[in-house]
Structure formats: C-alpha cells, structure tokens
C-alpha cells in the first residue's frame, strides 16, 4: 500500500515538473517579435516572468540595433543604463540611434563604442550633452578598429564648426557631393539607408554648419524672389507638414509652427481659436468633457482661469 502511494506521489510530481517545464518555455513566435520592440519595452518584458527574461538573455538579435527616441518624454536614458543595454549585444552592436537623449555624454558614448567597435550607424541628433570634439573622438575610435561608419547623424549638437565638419568628413571618407534632404526631418530619416553619410552641412545662406534642406517639389514660385530654396530652417521658413517654403505672415499653428495654406486647411482646428496643431505636436491637444473636438493648450489654460 505504501509503495502504491509512493509511486502515485512520484508520478504526480513528475507530471507537475513536466507541466512547469513546458510553461517556462516561451513560444517560438516570441523570438520573431523581439527585434521589433523598443528598448524600454524589451527591458519591461524581462521583468514579467522568468521565461521572458531567459528569452531576452539568450537571444542577441534584439540588441544588435538599439533605437531610443525620447522626444516626447522626460529623458530616462543615462550613461549607466546605456552601457548596460549595449553590453547585451556582446560586442556586435551595429546600429545605435539616440534621439533627444540629453543625459548621454561623451564618456558614456565612447564606453559603448569601446565595447562595440563595429557600429555602422551612429545617430545622436539633439543629444545636447555630447560635444563636437567627443563625436570626432568616437568616430576616430571606430576607425582605429577598421570600422567606417556608413551613417552619422549629429544635428542638434552644439558648436559644430566648419573645421569639425571637415574632420568628420575626412574620417568618414565622405564625398562632398550635395545630397538632398527634405524638411520636416522625421525619425524615419534617421533609420533609412537612403541618406547622406553625415546629416549636417554648410548652409548656403548663413554659412553655418546646420542641416540643409531642399524644396520637396520640382518647381517653386518663391525661387524667383529669393534665388534658391536650399537652406537651413533658420534661413528658409518652411511648412512643418510638407516642407514647402512659406512667408512669415502665413498660417500659424497652435504650436507656433508655420503651415502652408493647403496643410492648414486639412488639419483639425482648436474649437476656440481655430488654429490647428501640426502632426508633430498633435499630442498637445486638450479634450473637454462633452466635446467631440479639442482645444489648444493656450485656450485650455484660459478656460480654466475663467
């Protein structure tokens, strides 16, 4: 009798262990999804359960291309966090895209490059704690390991001079041919292969090192008055939606960006001031109870004061 009970107990225990083992194994489709998830979502998944954590630790593919865009949120990415994330690539990181990550410094970036000397795309637009000297050092470090960057994006880094630009072009072995770039500059442009090796150039209007944009259409009526539509955003005022040249007194959005008449007409308007938000700032729309539309931030503040 005791032997039968012992045998039955062992059988149930083996069955429980098998069930537990099967539960811990993630579905094969999970590995297909992981490379498409943003970095912070991957880190959050690792906290869900042991099977997800093991899947992320065992699979190097999601960490070969690190893309962090902190344009719409308070910066969470520090040097320490970036180094920990990059270490998961085990020296095989290929793409590093950091947008508006203003807590990342030269030391943090160079530490990542030391750990991953084969980076082919380095995009750090609006990372304002980086310096032009630090970027030159970063590209130099990659060159010393025999890696030539295919793409470098540094728009928004302060105090880039013509000498800095020329040094970077020499390191990148970049031809000084004129590549067309169109405004507005979206995050999609930072992830495409069809772009110049470096995103900044010398504006033909102000002679400063900035992103230089072209007119998106074949013809432009304003060329007859201003001579050329090629220039930085400070010299040529453009529609925030389509990139067409606009005058200073043309239609203004609720976010104070400029819009051409065609784009202004297409966008939904604030129910009080009749101004639209461009799609870049549509997240600023404020909703009122019982209303199907929206109001802009300025009108919302006024309503709350009444």
N, C-alpha and C positions, 0 to 999 in steps of 0.2 A: 504493500500500500504506500509506504513511504517512498519507494522507488518510483511508483507511478506519479506521485505528487511532484517529486523532484524532476522527473522527466518532463512533466507538463509545464512546470515553472521555467525550466531551461528553454523549452520550446517557445513560450510566450516572450521570454527575454530576448531570444534570438530574433523573433519576429519584430519586437519593438526596436531593436538595434538596426534591423534592415529598413524599417519604416523611417527611422531617424536619419539613416544614411541617405535614403532616397530624397528626403525633404531638403537636406543640406546641399544637394547638387543643383545648381542653377540650370534653367532651361538653356539649350544651345542657342536659341534665338537672342538671348541676352547679350552674347558676345558680338552680335551683329549691330546691336543698338548702341553699345557703349561708346564707340568712337565719335558718334554724332551728338553726344550730350555735352553741355557746357561744363567747364571745370568745376564750378561750385556745386552743380547738381551731381557730378561724379563723387565728390567728397561727401555730399549728403547721403548718397546711396550707400557708401561704405559704412555709414553709421546705422543702417536699417537692420541688418542681420549679418550673421557670420558668413552665409553663403555669398552675399553681395560683396562683402569685404574681401573674401578669398578670390572671387572672380576678378576684382579690380587689382588685387595684388599679383595675380598670376598672369594677367593679360597686359602686355606692354603697349598694345596698339592704341588705346585711348589717350596715351600720354605722349605720343610722338608729335602731335600738333596741339600746342597749348594756346588757346584763344580766350582772353579775358577782356570784356568791354564793360567798363564801369562808368559809362557816360551818364546813365540815368540813376545812379545810386551812390551813396557815400562810399568812398574808397575802402575796401576791405583787404586788399592785397598788399602785404608788406614784403620786405626783403626776405624775412624768415619763412613766411608762408610760400613765397615763390620758389625758394630754394628747395623746400620740402616737396612741392609739387613736381618741380623739374627733375628731382632725383628719381622719381618713378620711371622716367624714360630710360634710366640706366645708361646714360651717355649717348643715346640715339635720338635725341630731340632734333626734329627737322624744321619745325615752324614755331616761332614764338611771336604772338600778337598780343600786345598790351595796349589798350586804348583808354586814355584818361586815368591811368594808374599812377596817381601823383605821389604815392608813397614809395615807389621804386626808385632807388638811387643808383649811381654808377657802380658802387661796390656790390649791390645785390645783382645787377645785371651781369657784371663781369664774373661773379661767382658761378652763375648759371652757365655762362659760356665756358668757363674752365671745366665744369662738369660735363658739358655737352658741346664739344668743339666742332661738330659737324652741322650746325644750324645753317639752313639755306635761305630762310626768310626771317628777317628781324624787323618787326613793325612795332614802333613805340610812339605813335602820334599822341600829342597832348600829355605825355608823361613829363610834367614840368619840373620834376626833381632831377631829371637827367640833364647832363651838360653836353655841349658840343665836343669838348675835349674827351669826355668819357665815351662818347659814341665812336670817336676816332680810335680810342684805345680798344674798344670792343671789337671793331672791325679788324684792327691790326692783330688782335689775339686769334681771330678766326683764320686770318691769312697765314699766320705762323703755323697753323695746323694743316695747311694746304686746302682750306675751305674758302671758296669765293662766293660771297653772298649773291644770290640771284635777285633779291629784292630788299631794299632798305627804306623804311618809312620813318621820318623824323619830324614831320610837320608839327609845330607847336612847342618844340624845344627851343628855349630862349638863346638869344645872342649867337646865332649861327652866322658866321661871316663868309665872305667870298673865299677866303683862304681855307676855312674849314670845309666848305663845299668842294673846292678843288682837290683837297687832300682825300676826302671821301671818294670822289670820283676816281682818283688815281688808284686807291685801294680796291675799289670795285671793278677797276678796268672798264669803266663806263664810257661809252661813246657819247660825246656832247651833241648828239642829234636831238632834234626837237620832237618830243613825244606829246601827243595831245592828251590833255586831262580836262574833264568837264565838271563844272560845278552843278549841283552841290556834291561835295565829296562825302560819300557814304561808306559805311563799314564794309560793304560789298567790295569796294575798290581795294580794300586792304587785304582781301583774300583771293583776288584774281591773279592769274598769271599774265594777263594781257595789260601790263602796266610798265612804266619805266623802272629802271633799276633803283633809282632814288626819286622820291616824290617831290622834292623841292628844287627850285631853280632860281634864276635871276630874273626878276620882273622887268620887262622892257619899259615900263612906265616910271617906276620909282627906283629901279636899280638896287633893290633889296632882295635878300635871299628869302623867298617865300614860295608857297605853292602857286603855280601859274596856270590859269585856266583858259580854255579856248571857248569860242562860241559854239553851242551844240548844233546849230543849223548851218546850212550851206551859205545862206545869204543873211545879211543883217543891214537894216536901213541906217543904223547909227554909225556904221563904218565910214559913211560919207562925211560925218561931222567930227568923229574922234580919231579917225585914221585906222585904228585896229581895235578889235575886241579882245585881244590877248593881254592878260594881265592878272595880277593878284586881286583878291577880293576887296582890298582897300582902295585900289585904283579904279576898278571896274565894278560898279554896283550891279548885282545880278539877282534874278528871281530865285528865291530859296527853293522853289519846287522844280523848275525846268532849266534854270541856268541862263536864261535869256538876259541880255542887257536891259536894264531899266533906268529910268530917271529917278532922281532923289524925291521928287514930288509924286511918284506913282503910288499905287495902292500899298498901304501898310497893314501888316498882320497884327493880331493881338499880341504876338510875341515880339513885335517891333522889327521883324524881318521884312524885307521888301518882296513884293509879289508883282508879277505882270498881270495885266487885266484878265487874261484867259484863265490863269490859275486862281486868281482871286474870286472869279465868278463860280468856279467849280467847287470850292471848299465850303463846308458848312460854317455858318456865322454865329457869333455870340448873339443871344436873344435881346441884349440891351444896346450894345454899341455897334452891332452889325459888322464886327471885324472877325476874320477867320484866324485860326491857328494853322501854320504850315504843318505838314505831316511830321516834321522833326520834333515839334513841341506839342503835338496833339494830346500828350499825356497831361498837360496843364489845364485841360478843360474841367470846369466845375459843374456838377449837376445840382439842380434844385428839386426839392420834393414836389411831385405832381407835375413836373415839366418834362416834355419829351426832348427838349433841346439842351443846350448848355450855355453857360456864361463864362466869360474870361476871368482870370484871376483879379484884374483891376475892378471889374464890375461886381464880382463876388464880394470883395472887401468893402466896396461902397454899400452894398445891400446889407451886410452885416452891421455896418455902422448906423444904419437908419433905425 
